[in-house]
Amino acid sequence: MLALGALGWVLGDGPRAERFLALTGLSPDDLRERLADPALQAAVLDFLCAHEPDLLAAADSLGVEAADLAAARETLIR
């Protein structure tokens, strides 16, 4: 659920959403089709972990610690 909340946060800002789509090569259709896919969820958290300002802002918005997002990423990639 944390990764899906993070995805919502990423997509909530047009330029950030465009950057996410450009960097991942995903399309809006891909997102809709693969919401439950752990690889997609890990990609969202990878995106955030790669840019600390976004990671911190997302964590604040979601009411969690940045470390929680990073830990969720590690769980998904195992």
N, C-alpha and C positions, 0 to 999 in steps of 0.2 A: 504494500500500500504506500509505503514511503516513496518508492520510485515513481509511482503514478502521481502522487502529489507533486513530486519534483517535476515531472513532465508537464503537469498543468501550470506550474510556475514558469517553466521555460517558455511554454507556448503563450503565456499571458502577455508577453512583450514582443511586438512585431519584429524589431531588429534582432532580438535574441533568438526568436523562433527561426528566423531566416538563417541566422548563423548556424544554429543547431542542424537544420535541414541540409545546409550546404556542406557542413563538416562531416556529417554522417552519411550523406548521399541518400537519405530517406525521403520519401514523399509523404504528403498528408495521408494518402491512401495506405501506404505502408504502416503508418502509425495506427490508423484505425484497425487494420487487419491484425496487427501484432502486439496489441496492448498487453496481452497476457504472456508474451514471450520474454523469458528472463534475459535473453540477449539484448532485446530492445531496452528493457528496463536498466540493464547494466550500461548500455550506451548513453542513456540519459545521465546516469550518475557519473560516468566517465567524463562526459561533457562538463558537468559542474566541477568535478575534481580537478580538471585541467585549467580552470580559471578561478582562482581563489576569490575574487570579488563576487562572482556569481554564486560560488559555493556558500560563502558567508551570508549573502543576501537571501538565498533560497532557504538556508537553515533558519534564519531569523523569521522569514515569512511562514515557514512550516512549523515553527515553534519547537525545533529540535537543535541539537548541537551539530556543527559541521562534521564532527567525528562520526556521528550517527549515519550521515549520508555516505561517508567513506566506508564505514563498516557494512552498510547495506550493499554497497557495490562489491565489496570483497565476498560477501555471502552469495551474491548472484553469479559471480564468475567462477565459483568452485564447481 
